[in-house]
Amino acid sequence: MLWFNIRANQPPNLAKCVIFCHTMITLRINRAWKSQVDLNDGKP
């Protein structure tokens, strides 16, 4: 049963990791895009 519980608990942790990694990458892209816009005086 312990093995089953560990297996059952893996997907939510994996989902949290995926969401966290996706959020960090998105924030990094947004930050880079904003800095790029600032360099171009507001023109994308």
Beta strands, then each sheet from edge to edge (+ up, - down):
end
